[in-house]
Amino acid sequence: MPLDPARLLAAPPRVRTLTWSPRDVLLYHLGVGAPPSRPHWTLESRLRVLPSFAVVAGGQDVLSALDIPGAESVDRTQVLHGTQELILHRPLPAEGSARARTAVTDVHDKGSAAVLGFRTEAADAEGPLWTARRLLFARGAGGFGGARGPALPRPPRPEGPRPPSTAFRCARTPPCSTASAAT
């Protein structure tokens, strides 16, 4: 069954309650390599939260956005995470709970694939925490006859040769002898 853009766009937003603790924040910080020399990233008594934690807060995952009517035919093994945008409205608390509302914003037919756009808005009792937008590229889910959608802008190419990001210096050894043994 091919994707039905009208059904996907008309699907009610998915609403979930997300909760996290200082332990979750610390594990995230260690996982992304927050420097232990900066105690506010790794010391519970002074803990601040990296903004990117909002992407995984409360056990969120990219594919859970596909738990909606109209996306049943998407083979999750063929889904690629296309883009992600995160707007933080205020610093995240080290421990908290938020109500997250995720809705489909775009459905584009790229021929052999589909591009699905999602928007998540999360808020706690004090107000908005973050807004996240993402595009998922679903291989094999295209060809349903929908709009192709806009092309993503290409990043600018650097002009001229670019210096290497890393250089290694090694001592050279003399080349091996290529003389063959006489028979």
Residue frames relative to the residue before (quaternion, step in Angstrom):
aa qw qx qy qz dx dy dz
M 1.0000 0.0000 0.0000 0.0000 0.00 0.00 0.00
P 0.3559 -0.7532 0.5086 0.2176 3.61 -0.64 1.06
L 0.6499 -0.4992 0.3987 0.4116 3.53 -1.31 0.29
D 0.2021 -0.7470 0.6209 0.1247 3.54 -1.15 0.68
P 0.3231 -0.7918 0.4794 0.1971 3.62 -0.12 1.25
A 0.6419 0.5295 -0.3372 0.4403 3.61 0.95 -0.81
R 0.6662 0.4964 -0.2981 0.4700 3.59 0.97 -0.84
L 0.6479 0.5191 -0.3165 0.4590 3.58 0.99 -0.82
L 0.7050 0.4636 -0.2700 0.4639 3.58 0.86 -0.94
A 0.6867 0.4689 -0.2792 0.4802 3.60 1.18 -0.56
A 0.4579 0.6967 -0.4484 0.3222 3.60 1.26 -0.23
P 0.4903 -0.6493 0.4761 0.3336 3.60 -0.94 0.76
P 0.5807 -0.5823 0.4225 0.3809 3.61 -1.06 0.62
R 0.4097 -0.6764 0.5569 0.2540 3.53 -1.16 0.70
V 0.0994 -0.8019 0.5887 0.0206 3.58 -0.69 1.09
R 0.0274 0.7923 -0.6058 0.0677 3.54 -0.84 1.08
T 0.3399 -0.6828 0.5973 0.2481 3.52 -1.29 0.42
L 0.1592 -0.7820 0.6004 0.0511 3.54 -0.78 1.10
T 0.0027 -0.7851 0.6193 0.0053 3.58 -0.98 0.80
W 0.0105 0.7873 -0.6161 0.0216 3.55 -1.15 0.68
S 0.2823 -0.7502 0.5824 0.1356 3.51 -1.27 0.55
P 0.6793 -0.4508 0.3561 0.4567 3.61 -1.24 0.11
R 0.5914 0.5656 -0.3684 0.4412 3.61 1.09 -0.62
D 0.6453 0.5131 -0.3186 0.4677 3.60 0.95 -0.86
V 0.6547 0.5118 -0.3053 0.4651 3.57 0.96 -0.90
L 0.6612 0.5076 -0.3069 0.4593 3.60 0.91 -0.90
L 0.6493 0.5054 -0.3185 0.4707 3.59 0.94 -0.85
Y 0.6347 0.5146 -0.3306 0.4722 3.59 1.00 -0.78
H 0.6601 0.5150 -0.3090 0.4512 3.59 0.86 -0.95
L 0.6637 0.4810 -0.3074 0.4834 3.59 0.94 -0.84
G 0.6562 0.5393 -0.3058 0.4303 3.58 1.01 -0.82
V 0.7413 0.3738 -0.2266 0.5092 3.59 1.03 -0.70
G 0.5661 -0.6565 0.3616 0.3432 3.57 1.27 0.14
A 0.1984 0.7726 -0.5734 0.1868 3.59 0.99 0.73
P 0.4837 -0.7103 0.4209 0.2905 3.60 -0.76 0.98
P 0.4284 -0.7118 0.4932 0.2582 3.61 -0.75 1.02
S 0.5685 0.5984 -0.3834 0.4144 3.59 1.22 -0.35
R 0.6646 0.4172 -0.2921 0.5467 3.60 1.27 -0.22
P 0.2907 -0.8234 0.4527 0.1806 3.65 0.04 1.23
H 0.6134 0.5646 -0.3806 0.4001 3.62 1.04 -0.51
W 0.6475 0.4827 -0.3330 0.4866 3.64 1.23 -0.14
T 0.8227 0.2626 -0.1039 0.4934 3.61 1.06 -0.60
L 0.6576 0.4824 -0.3163 0.4846 3.63 1.19 -0.12
E 0.4712 -0.7276 0.4179 0.2717 3.59 -0.51 1.19
S 0.6765 0.5133 -0.3147 0.4242 3.61 0.90 -0.79
R 0.7702 0.2785 -0.1632 0.5501 3.62 1.20 -0.41
L 0.2887 0.8376 -0.4355 0.1595 3.56 1.32 0.25
R 0.0435 -0.7294 0.6826 0.0112 3.52 -1.00 1.02
V 0.4021 -0.7379 0.5024 0.2033 3.56 -1.16 0.61
L 0.4489 -0.6573 0.5328 0.2872 3.55 -0.93 0.93
P 0.5518 -0.6408 0.4093 0.3426 3.63 -0.85 0.85
S 0.6501 0.5449 -0.3276 0.4162 3.61 0.98 -0.77
F 0.4647 0.6725 -0.4473 0.3631 3.61 1.24 -0.17
A 0.5564 0.6297 -0.3845 0.3822 3.61 1.13 -0.58
V 0.5988 0.5858 -0.3607 0.4101 3.59 1.11 -0.59
V 0.7955 0.2560 -0.1268 0.5345 3.62 1.06 -0.69
A 0.3484 0.7702 -0.4818 0.2307 3.61 1.25 0.01
G 0.8470 0.1572 -0.1270 0.4917 3.54 -0.97 0.86
G 0.6398 -0.5653 0.3259 0.4061 3.58 1.15 0.47
Q 0.2821 0.7629 -0.5322 0.2348 3.59 1.14 0.48
D 0.0149 -0.7687 0.6374 0.0512 3.52 -1.19 0.50
V 0.6610 -0.5493 0.3524 0.3703 3.53 -1.20 0.60
L 0.7226 0.4762 -0.2617 0.4274 3.59 0.83 -0.96
S 0.5355 0.6283 -0.4235 0.3730 3.62 1.14 -0.35
A 0.5467 0.6132 -0.3996 0.4067 3.60 1.19 -0.38
L 0.6509 0.5308 -0.3131 0.4433 3.60 1.19 -0.46
D 0.5127 0.6319 -0.4243 0.3973 3.61 1.26 0.10
I 0.4768 0.6471 -0.4386 0.4019 3.56 0.72 1.15
P 0.5987 -0.5503 0.4228 0.4000 3.58 -1.18 0.46
G 0.7438 0.3753 -0.2993 0.4651 3.54 -0.93 0.96
A 0.7151 0.4162 -0.2512 0.5023 3.59 1.22 -0.35
E 0.3296 0.7815 -0.4793 0.2256 3.60 1.26 0.23
S 0.6982 0.4987 -0.2777 0.4321 3.60 1.02 -0.75
V 0.5234 0.6414 -0.4195 0.3724 3.60 1.23 -0.17
D 0.3170 -0.7268 0.5845 0.1721 3.55 -0.82 1.09
R 0.3568 -0.7857 0.4656 0.1967 3.59 -0.29 1.25
T 0.6047 0.5469 -0.3723 0.4434 3.60 1.15 -0.37
Q 0.6986 0.4448 -0.2584 0.4973 3.59 1.27 -0.24
V 0.5223 0.6438 -0.4024 0.3883 3.60 1.27 0.23
L 0.1261 -0.7745 0.6184 0.0431 3.55 -0.95 0.99
H 0.4308 -0.6676 0.5432 0.2716 3.55 -1.09 0.75
G 0.2589 -0.8209 0.4936 0.1242 3.58 -0.36 1.24
T 0.7856 -0.1605 0.1530 0.5776 3.58 0.47 -1.18
Q 0.1249 -0.7672 0.6244 0.0770 3.52 -1.30 0.38
E 0.0126 -0.7631 0.6462 -0.0001 3.55 -1.00 0.86
L 0.0635 -0.8003 0.5962 -0.0020 3.56 -0.89 0.95
I 0.0738 -0.7698 0.6338 0.0177 3.54 -0.82 1.05
L 0.1803 -0.7866 0.5861 0.0721 3.55 -0.57 1.19
H 0.3017 -0.7884 0.5128 0.1560 3.58 -0.68 1.09
R 0.7647 -0.0886 0.0456 0.6367 3.58 1.27 -0.43
P 0.6684 -0.4956 0.3399 0.4382 3.61 -1.16 0.32
L 0.4441 -0.6945 0.5026 0.2603 3.55 -1.04 0.80
P 0.4412 -0.6741 0.5105 0.3006 3.60 -1.00 0.72
A 0.5694 -0.6077 0.4324 0.3459 3.59 -1.16 0.59
E 0.7577 0.1223 -0.0987 0.6333 3.57 1.22 -0.41
G 0.2756 0.7958 -0.5029 0.1944 3.53 -0.79 0.90
S 0.2555 -0.7089 0.6355 0.1687 3.42 -1.46 -0.06
A 0.0063 -0.8030 0.5952 -0.0291 3.56 -0.98 0.81
R 0.3566 -0.6782 0.5966 0.2386 3.51 -1.27 0.50
A 0.1013 -0.8101 0.5772 0.0186 3.58 -0.59 1.17
R 0.1261 -0.7818 0.6101 0.0247 3.54 -0.91 1.03
T 0.0475 -0.8149 0.5771 -0.0239 3.61 -0.54 1.21
A 0.0028 0.7989 -0.5997 0.0455 3.56 -0.86 1.02
V 0.4927 -0.6195 0.5216 0.3183 3.55 -1.24 0.55
T 0.1572 -0.8103 0.5605 0.0674 3.57 -0.84 0.97
D 0.8098 0.0916 -0.0111 0.5794 3.60 1.12 -0.65
V 0.0007 -0.7433 0.6686 0.0208 3.53 -1.24 0.63
H 0.0204 0.8155 -0.5742 0.0695 3.57 -0.51 1.21
D 0.3135 -0.7340 0.5791 0.1661 3.55 -1.08 0.87
K 0.1070 -0.8144 0.5699 0.0233 3.57 -0.50 1.21
G 0.6690 -0.4735 0.2990 0.4887 3.58 1.22 0.40
S 0.8300 0.0425 0.0053 0.5561 3.57 0.02 -1.25
A 0.7683 0.2439 -0.1452 0.5737 3.59 1.26 -0.09
A 0.2906 -0.7119 0.6042 0.2089 3.52 -1.37 0.19
V 0.2112 -0.7325 0.6292 0.1513 3.54 -1.19 0.60
L 0.1049 -0.8005 0.5900 0.0112 3.55 -0.72 1.15
G 0.1952 -0.7885 0.5766 0.0876 3.56 -0.84 1.01
F 0.0723 -0.7952 0.6019 0.0078 3.57 -1.02 0.87
R 0.1216 -0.7568 0.6375 0.0772 3.55 -1.21 0.62
T 0.0809 -0.7834 0.6160 0.0169 3.56 -0.86 1.04
E 0.0830 -0.7662 0.6364 0.0308 3.55 -0.93 0.97
A 0.0701 -0.8076 0.5856 0.0013 3.57 -0.74 1.07
A 0.0258 0.7898 -0.6100 0.0587 3.55 -1.00 0.91
D 0.2292 -0.7315 0.6194 0.1692 3.53 -1.26 0.50
A 0.7781 -0.3382 0.2303 0.4766 3.60 -1.24 -0.24
E 0.6879 0.4834 -0.2805 0.4630 3.61 1.15 -0.54
G 0.7099 -0.4239 0.2660 0.4957 3.59 1.23 -0.19
P 0.7866 -0.3294 0.2214 0.4730 3.59 -1.28 -0.23
L 0.2454 -0.7589 0.5886 0.1321 3.57 -1.09 0.83
W 0.7908 -0.1784 0.1474 0.5666 3.59 0.77 -1.03
T 0.1979 -0.7039 0.6622 0.1637 3.49 -1.43 0.27
A 0.0634 -0.7952 0.6029 0.0086 3.57 -0.85 0.99
R 0.0838 -0.7574 0.6454 0.0526 3.53 -1.09 0.80
R 0.0707 0.7967 -0.5985 0.0458 3.56 -1.02 0.75
L 0.2492 -0.7242 0.6233 0.1580 3.50 -1.31 0.50
L 0.1491 -0.7605 0.6270 0.0796 3.53 -1.01 0.90
F 0.2490 -0.7509 0.6001 0.1182 3.54 -0.97 0.96
A 0.0924 -0.8228 0.5607 0.0056 3.58 -0.40 1.25
R 0.2729 -0.7779 0.5492 0.1373 3.56 -0.25 1.31
G 0.8124 0.2602 -0.2058 0.4796 3.55 -1.04 0.84
A 0.6392 0.5426 -0.3253 0.4372 3.62 1.23 -0.08
G 0.5425 0.6291 -0.4039 0.3832 3.62 1.23 0.09
G 0.6102 0.5876 -0.4098 0.3382 3.51 -1.33 -0.26
F 0.4910 0.6729 -0.4291 0.3493 3.60 1.16 0.38
G 0.5733 -0.6490 0.3512 0.3560 3.58 1.31 0.11
G 0.4589 0.6903 -0.4491 0.3335 3.58 1.18 0.32
A 0.7051 -0.4254 0.3489 0.4473 3.55 -1.34 -0.03
R 0.5142 -0.6642 0.4551 0.2955 3.57 -1.05 0.81
G 0.3549 -0.7543 0.4839 0.2664 3.59 1.07 -0.62
P 0.6458 -0.5387 0.3684 0.3962 3.57 -1.24 0.25
A 0.4703 -0.6256 0.5363 0.3160 3.52 -1.25 0.49
L 0.4512 -0.6642 0.5137 0.3022 3.55 -1.03 0.70
P 0.4986 -0.6505 0.4650 0.3347 3.61 -0.94 0.75
R 0.4046 -0.6925 0.5406 0.2539 3.55 -1.07 0.75
P 0.5060 -0.6329 0.4759 0.3420 3.58 -1.01 0.71
P 0.5482 -0.6211 0.4297 0.3592 3.60 -1.02 0.67
R 0.4008 -0.6935 0.5447 0.2485 3.57 -1.09 0.75
P 0.4720 -0.6575 0.4918 0.3209 3.59 -0.95 0.75
E 0.3940 -0.7051 0.5360 0.2456 3.54 -1.07 0.73
G 0.8185 0.1877 -0.1670 0.5168 3.54 -0.91 0.93
P 0.6848 -0.4749 0.3374 0.4378 3.55 -1.27 0.08
R 0.3165 -0.7399 0.5688 0.1696 3.52 -1.08 0.80
P 0.4698 -0.6678 0.4787 0.3229 3.61 -0.87 0.80
P 0.5613 -0.6042 0.4268 0.3711 3.61 -1.05 0.61
S 0.4871 -0.6669 0.4777 0.2997 3.56 -1.10 0.68
T 0.7847 0.0941 -0.0491 0.6107 3.58 1.20 -0.53
A 0.0745 -0.7824 0.6170 0.0409 3.56 -1.07 0.74
F 0.1536 -0.7740 0.6094 0.0774 3.56 -1.05 0.80
R 0.1792 -0.7517 0.6257 0.1063 3.55 -1.07 0.79
C 0.0130 -0.7961 0.6040 -0.0358 3.54 -0.78 1.05
A 0.4848 -0.6246 0.5169 0.3280 3.54 -1.16 0.61
R 0.3510 -0.7414 0.5307 0.2133 3.58 -0.91 0.89
T 0.2523 -0.7332 0.6106 0.1612 3.51 -1.09 0.72
P 0.5836 -0.5704 0.4113 0.4061 3.58 -1.11 0.50
P 0.5615 -0.6096 0.4242 0.3650 3.57 -1.08 0.64
C 0.5672 -0.5881 0.4591 0.3488 3.54 -1.22 0.54
S 0.5176 -0.6254 0.4823 0.3293 3.55 -1.13 0.61
T 0.2346 -0.7818 0.5641 0.1247 3.54 -0.94 0.90
A 0.4054 0.7119 -0.4865 0.3037 3.62 1.25 0.16
S 0.3005 -0.7516 0.5563 0.1880 3.53 -0.93 0.83
A 0.5593 -0.6037 0.4526 0.3432 3.53 -1.18 0.56
A 0.4826 -0.6665 0.4891 0.2894 3.56 -1.06 0.80
T 0.2636 -0.7796 0.5467 0.1546 3.55 -0.97 0.75
